[in-house]
Amino acid sequence: MKAQALHGHLDALLLSVLEGGPLHGYAVIEALKARSGGSLNLPTGTVYPALRRLERAGFVDSTWSTVNGRERRTYELTNSGRRALAGERADWTEFSSTVGRFLGAES
């Protein structure tokens, strides 16, 4: 699946992945890939800017650490991020229900 197809939904997916606990950037990318059954294999150039945008919005905090001599940034959901995720889930439920009335299989 192309990153373009996720337009408007990437932030919600990232928040959802971080709901399970703090992850460094590459682990976020791997979690997206794993949870999607391999459909979401997004490039770092898509994910990292989105994580930074979420941080600027106050939905994610990050910390730097050194692991095996390499610097890496770990991202964690904030309380504000949890509220935003709850709103995204409610919006998604309404959206998918509405679109499903048109595109879903007929009974």
N, CA, C and O of each residue as an XYZ file, in Angstrom:
428
protein
N       0.849     -1.168      0.000
C       0.000      0.000      0.000
C       0.897      1.235      0.000
O       1.896      1.293      0.718
N       0.537      2.189     -0.791
C       1.335      3.409     -0.905
C       0.989      4.389      0.215
O      -0.146      4.441      0.689
N       1.992      5.161      0.625
C       1.798      6.150      1.687
C       0.704      7.137      1.305
O      -0.028      7.620      2.169
N       0.590      7.440      0.015
C      -0.410      8.388     -0.465
C      -1.831      7.929     -0.140
O      -2.712      8.749      0.121
N      -2.046      6.614     -0.157
C      -3.371      6.069      0.133
C      -3.758      6.288      1.592
O      -4.938      6.227      1.937
N      -2.782      6.539      2.441
C      -3.043      6.724      3.863
C      -3.298      8.180      4.236
O      -3.496      8.503      5.407
N      -3.291      9.037      3.254
C      -3.446     10.466      3.517
C      -4.632     10.696      4.454
O      -5.751     10.265      4.176
N      -4.374     11.370      5.547
C      -5.424     11.652      6.511
C      -5.578     10.604      7.589
O      -6.309     10.819      8.556
N      -4.902      9.464      7.448
C      -5.045      8.392      8.428
C      -3.723      7.997      9.086
O      -3.724      7.272     10.080
N      -2.613      8.460      8.551
C      -1.309      8.057      9.073
C      -1.142      8.426     10.540
O      -0.644      7.617     11.322
N      -1.546      9.621     10.925
C      -1.386     10.029     12.316
C      -2.123      9.076     13.254
O      -1.584      8.681     14.288
N      -3.339      8.711     12.901
C      -4.112      7.790     13.735
C      -3.416      6.435     13.837
O      -3.391      5.830     14.909
N      -2.855      5.958     12.735
C      -2.149      4.677     12.760
C      -0.922      4.751     13.659
O      -0.646      3.818     14.414
N      -0.195      5.840     13.582
C       0.992      6.006     14.424
C       0.610      6.088     15.892
O       1.256      5.464     16.734
N      -0.417      6.839     16.207
C      -0.871      6.926     17.589
C      -1.299      5.557     18.104
O      -1.017      5.207     19.250
N      -1.969      4.793     17.271
C      -2.410      3.458     17.653
C      -1.236      2.534     17.942
O      -1.264      1.770     18.907
N      -0.213      2.601     17.112
C       0.978      1.769     17.326
C       1.648      2.140     18.648
O       2.105      1.262     19.381
N       1.705      3.431     18.953
C       2.363      3.887     20.181
C       1.518      3.658     21.433
O       2.015      3.786     22.552
N       0.261      3.325     21.246
C      -0.614      3.048     22.384
C      -0.094      1.860     23.190
O      -0.327      1.776     24.396
N       0.598      0.954     22.535
C       1.124     -0.227     23.204
C       2.359      0.034     24.043
O       2.806     -0.851     24.773
N       2.921      1.230     23.955
C       4.109      1.577     24.733
C       5.137      2.262     23.867
O       4.993      2.313     22.645
N       6.182      2.794     24.494
C       7.211      3.535     23.765
C       7.937      2.665     22.735
O       8.214      1.490     22.976
N       8.235      3.266     21.592
C       8.978      2.577     20.532
C       9.930      3.553     19.867
O       9.628      4.740     19.751
N      11.078      3.058     19.432
C      11.963      3.906     18.636
C      11.434      3.912     17.206
O      10.622      3.066     16.831
N      11.897      4.866     16.421
C      11.346      5.101     15.090
C      11.277      3.876     14.198
O      10.242      3.614     13.585
N      12.364      3.125     14.117
C      12.364      1.953     13.242
C      11.366      0.908     13.747
O      10.725      0.224     12.949
N      11.235      0.785     15.073
C      10.268     -0.164     15.635
C       8.837      0.248     15.295
O       7.971     -0.611     15.125
N       8.581      1.545     15.194
C       7.264      2.029     14.786
C       6.977      1.554     13.361
O       5.886      1.063     13.070
N       7.958      1.703     12.483
C       7.807      1.277     11.086
C       7.558     -0.226     11.014
O       6.695     -0.681     10.263
N       8.307     -0.990     11.789
C       8.137     -2.454     11.816
C       6.776     -2.849     12.389
O       6.164     -3.810     11.920
N       6.300     -2.120     13.395
C       4.989     -2.418     13.977
C       3.871     -2.157     12.970
O       2.919     -2.933     12.880
N       3.984     -1.070     12.217
C       2.996     -0.794     11.165
C       2.971     -1.935     10.148
O       1.909     -2.399      9.731
N       4.145     -2.363      9.770
C       4.262     -3.442      8.786
C       3.673     -4.745      9.338
O       2.925     -5.438      8.648
N       4.016     -5.068     10.584
C       3.544     -6.326     11.190
C       2.029     -6.319     11.383
O       1.353     -7.287     11.034
N       1.500     -5.241     11.933
C       0.062     -5.189     12.210
C      -0.775     -5.152     10.945
O      -1.955     -5.500     10.970
N      -0.175     -4.732      9.837
C      -0.917     -4.676      8.570
C      -0.697     -5.927      7.725
O      -1.163     -5.995      6.588
N       0.003     -6.906      8.266
C       0.287     -8.106      7.498
C       1.208     -7.829      6.322
O       1.168     -8.536      5.315
N       2.039     -6.798      6.450
C       2.988     -6.454      5.394
C       2.481     -5.426      4.395
O       3.238     -4.982      3.531
N       1.215     -5.041      4.498
C       0.655     -4.075      3.543
C       1.234     -2.676      3.719
O       1.394     -1.936      2.748
N       1.547     -2.321      4.957
C       2.100     -0.992      5.225
C       3.607     -1.104      5.419
O       4.090     -1.390      6.514
N       4.322     -0.877      4.357
C       5.784     -0.889      4.396
C       6.226      0.523      4.033
O       6.699      0.785      2.927
N       6.058      1.425      4.998
C       6.252      2.845      4.730
C       7.709      3.258      4.870
O       8.423      2.751      5.736
N       8.148      4.172      4.022
C       9.534      4.647      4.095
C       9.745      5.566      5.293
O       8.806      6.186      5.791
N      10.988      5.641      5.744
C      11.327      6.512      6.869
C      10.968      7.962      6.563
O      10.616      8.716      7.470
N      11.053      8.354      5.309
C      10.734      9.720      4.904
C       9.267     10.071      5.053
O       8.896     11.241      4.962
N       8.439      9.079      5.280
C       7.020      9.303      5.547
C       6.756      9.269      7.044
O       6.030     10.111      7.574
N       7.344      8.296      7.719
C       7.033      8.065      9.132
C       7.698      9.078     10.059
O       7.034      9.627     10.938
N       8.987      9.337      9.884
C       9.681     10.231     10.805
C       9.128     11.652     10.811
O       8.954     12.222     11.888
N       8.844     12.244      9.656
C       8.237     13.579      9.689
C       6.866     13.580     10.378
O       6.514     14.543     11.060
N       6.100     12.507     10.201
C       4.791     12.413     10.859
C       4.956     12.311     12.376
O       4.184     12.914     13.122
N       5.950     11.558     12.836
C       6.209     11.455     14.277
C       6.613     12.815     14.848
O       6.181     13.184     15.940
N       7.424     13.544     14.124
C       7.833     14.877     14.587
C       6.633     15.835     14.604
O       6.511     16.666     15.504
N       5.758     15.714     13.615
C       4.550     16.545     13.578
C       3.659     16.232     14.795
O       3.113     17.141     15.419
N       3.520     14.948     15.120
C       2.729     14.549     16.285
C       3.357     15.056     17.581
O       2.655     15.396     18.534
N       4.681     15.101     17.603
C       5.368     15.623     18.776
C       5.110     17.131     18.922
O       4.827     17.613     20.018
N       5.209     17.854     17.828
C       4.935     19.301     17.867
C       3.501     19.582     18.311
O       3.236     20.591     18.965
N       2.582     18.693     17.955
C       1.178     18.852     18.330
C       0.927     18.477     19.793
O      -0.155     18.733     20.322
N       1.917     17.877     20.443
C       1.771     17.484     21.844
C       1.170     16.108     22.039
O       0.831     15.742     23.164
N       1.028     15.333     20.968
C       0.440     14.001     21.062
C       1.475     12.923     21.374
O       1.127     11.824     21.807
N       2.738     13.244     21.152
C       3.835     12.295     21.332
C       4.996     13.029     21.997
O       5.272     14.186     21.679
N       5.665     12.355     22.913
C       6.922     12.843     23.481
C       8.032     11.952     22.961
O       7.797     10.791     22.624
N       9.241     12.491     22.894
C      10.369     11.661     22.472
C      11.559     11.896     23.385
O      11.716     12.965     23.975
N      12.388     10.876     23.484
C      13.632     10.957     24.240
C      14.726     10.293     23.425
O      14.478      9.360     22.661
N      15.946     10.794     23.605
C      17.092     10.213     22.924
C      17.811      9.269     23.876
O      17.902      9.531     25.075
N      18.320      8.172     23.332
C      19.127      7.247     24.114
C      20.208      6.675     23.214
O      20.134      6.762     21.988
N      21.208      6.093     23.847
C      22.279      5.441     23.104
C      22.169      3.945     23.338
O      22.182      3.488     24.481
N      22.062      3.188     22.263
C      21.953      1.732     22.334
C      23.032      1.153     21.428
O      23.057      1.428     20.228
N      23.919      0.353     22.004
C      25.034     -0.231     21.252
C      25.823      0.832     20.499
O      26.244      0.621     19.362
N      26.017      1.981     21.150
C      26.801      3.045     20.547
C      26.073      3.880     19.511
O      26.667      4.774     18.909
N      24.794      3.602     19.294
C      24.019      4.347     18.303
C      22.931      5.163     18.996
O      22.255      4.685     19.907
N      22.784      6.387     18.547
C      21.725      7.253     19.063
C      20.395      6.856     18.425
O      20.307      6.617     17.221
N      19.370      6.795     19.263
C      18.045      6.579     18.698
C      17.006      7.300     19.540
O      17.154      7.494     20.746
N      15.963      7.680     18.849
C      14.887      8.444     19.465
C      13.718      7.504     19.730
O      13.301      6.746     18.855
N      13.203      7.566     20.944
C      12.062      6.744     21.325
C      10.848      7.647     21.497
O      10.928      8.712     22.110
N       9.736      7.210     20.951
C       8.506      7.990     20.956
C       7.494      7.345     21.904
O       7.404      6.122     22.009
N       6.737      8.201     22.589
C       5.751      7.723     23.548
C       4.500      8.586     23.464
O       4.583      9.804     23.302
N       3.350      7.949     23.574
C       2.068      8.638     23.524
C       1.872      9.481     24.789
O       2.168      9.023     25.893
N       1.383     10.690     24.631
C       1.050     11.547     25.773
C      -0.434     11.367     26.099
O      -1.164     10.718     25.350
N      -0.871     11.939     27.209
C      -2.300     11.901     27.535
C      -3.120     12.594     26.456
O      -4.211     12.145     26.107
N      -2.591     13.682     25.936
C      -3.255     14.390     24.846
C      -3.342     13.493     23.608
O      -4.342     13.507     22.891
N      -2.291     12.720     23.369
C      -2.273     11.773     22.258
C      -3.305     10.671     22.424
O      -3.917     10.228     21.452
N      -3.495     10.230     23.663
C      -4.520      9.199     23.931
C      -5.918      9.745     23.638
O      -6.765      9.049     23.078
N      -6.144     10.997     24.024
C      -7.446     11.621     23.724
C      -7.634     11.793     22.218
O      -8.722     11.569     21.687
N      -6.556     12.194     21.540
C      -6.633     12.350     20.081
C      -6.924     11.012     19.416
O      -7.701     10.946     18.464
N      -6.304      9.949     19.910
C      -6.536      8.617     19.349
C      -7.988      8.193     19.556
O      -8.603      7.623     18.654
N      -8.534      8.467     20.728
C      -9.946      8.137     20.975
C     -10.844      8.876     19.988
O     -11.807      8.304     19.477
N     -10.535     10.136     19.719
C     -11.304     10.907     18.732
C     -11.151     10.347     17.333
O     -12.121     10.270     16.580
N      -9.931      9.954     16.982
C      -9.683      9.352     15.656
C     -10.478      8.058     15.499
O     -11.029      7.789     14.432
N     -10.533      7.269     16.553
C     -11.292      6.008     16.494
C     -12.779      6.271     16.299
O     -13.434      5.591     15.509
N     -13.309      7.249     17.010
C     -14.728      7.592     16.854
C     -15.004      8.091     15.435
O     -15.992      7.698     14.815
N     -14.134      8.950     14.930
C     -14.287      9.449     13.561
C     -14.216      8.317     12.549
O     -15.001      8.278     11.601
N     -13.270      7.384     12.747
C     -13.106      6.270     11.824
C     -14.345      5.377     11.827
O     -14.787      4.931     10.768
N     -14.904      5.114     12.996
C     -16.097      4.278     13.097
C     -17.245      4.897     12.312
O     -17.940      4.209     11.565
N     -17.437      6.191     12.483
C     -18.501      6.878     11.757
C     -18.234      6.880     10.249
O     -19.131      6.594      9.456
N     -17.004      7.203      9.859
C     -16.640      7.252      8.441
C     -16.804      5.890      7.773
O     -17.426      5.779      6.717
N     -16.236      4.845      8.404
C     -16.283      3.527      7.773
C     -17.710      2.991      7.712
O     -18.061      2.276      6.774
N     -18.525      3.325      8.693
C     -19.924      2.914      8.667
C     -20.662      3.594      7.512
O     -21.435      2.956      6.797
N     -20.419      4.874      7.341
C     -21.080      5.621      6.274
C     -20.645      5.128      4.897
O     -21.486      4.871      4.036
N     -19.343      4.996      4.686
C     -18.833      4.534      3.389
C     -19.275      3.088      3.135
O     -19.567      2.709      2.001
N     -19.318      2.298      4.194
C     -19.758      0.911      4.059
C     -21.174      0.781      3.533
O     -21.512     -0.210      2.886
N     -21.993      1.768      3.804
C     -23.373      1.748      3.282
C     -23.391      1.830      1.761
O     -24.347      1.394      1.119
N     -22.333      2.388      1.190
C     -22.239      2.525     -0.263
C     -21.407      1.414     -0.884
O     -21.767      0.873     -1.929
N     -20.306      1.077     -0.247
C     -19.346      0.156     -0.863
C     -19.401     -1.257     -0.304
O     -18.780     -2.161     -0.861
N     -20.125     -1.463      0.776
C     -20.205     -2.788      1.382
C     -21.053     -3.729      0.535
O     -21.807     -3.313     -0.344
N     -20.902     -4.976      0.829
C     -21.703     -5.995      0.116
C     -23.161     -5.872      0.524
O     -23.482     -5.642      1.690
N     -24.021     -6.027     -0.444
C     -25.453     -5.950     -0.152
C     -25.926     -7.254      0.447
O     -25.402     -8.321      0.126
N     -26.912     -7.170      1.311
C     -27.462     -8.377      1.952
C     -28.356     -9.110      0.979
O     -28.918    -10.151      1.320
